[in-house]
């Protein structure tokens, strides 16, 4: 998507805060009301989002 100029790195950086909030909201809706399970679901998703930036640097 980056090579096709559909989504670029700057757009993803601008939307980072919104994406984090959406990830935590989604995790809160899916998991039981427990902070540990919320973090167990949301943190890997946040790490995957950050890995996108590493991949975009390489490509």
C-alpha positions in Angstrom: 0.0 0.0 0.0 2.9 2.3 0.6 4.4 1.7 -2.9 1.0 2.4 -4.4 0.7 5.6 -2.4 -2.6 4.5 -0.8 -1.3 4.8 2.8 2.0 6.4 3.6 4.1 6.6 6.8 3.1 10.2 7.6 -0.6 9.4 7.5 -0.1 6.5 9.9 2.0 8.7 12.2 -0.8 11.3 12.3 -3.4 8.7 13.1 -1.3 6.9 15.8 -3.2 8.4 18.8 -6.6 7.6 17.2 -5.5 4.0 16.4 -4.3 3.4 19.9 -7.6 4.6 21.4 -9.5 2.4 18.9 -7.4 -0.6 19.8 -8.0 -0.2 23.5 -11.7 0.4 23.0 -12.0 -2.7 20.8 -10.0 -4.7 23.4 -12.3 -3.4 26.2 -15.4 -4.5 24.3 -14.1 -8.0 23.4 -12.4 -9.0 26.7 -14.0 -9.4 30.1 -13.7 -6.4 32.5 -10.2 -7.2 33.6 -7.2 -5.0 33.1 -4.8 -7.9 32.5 -6.8 -9.4 29.7 -7.3 -6.0 28.2 -3.6 -5.5 28.1 -3.0 -9.0 26.8 -5.1 -8.3 23.8 -4.3 -4.6 23.1 -0.5 -4.6 23.6 0.2 -7.1 20.8 -2.0 -5.1 18.5 -0.1 -1.9 19.4 3.2 -3.7 18.8 2.0 -4.9 15.4 1.0 -1.3 14.5 4.5 -0.1 15.4 6.1 -2.9 13.4 4.5 -1.4 10.4 6.8 1.6 10.7 9.8 -0.6 10.8 8.7 -2.4 7.7 8.0 0.9 5.9 11.6 2.0 6.7 12.9 -1.1 5.1 10.7 -1.0 2.0 
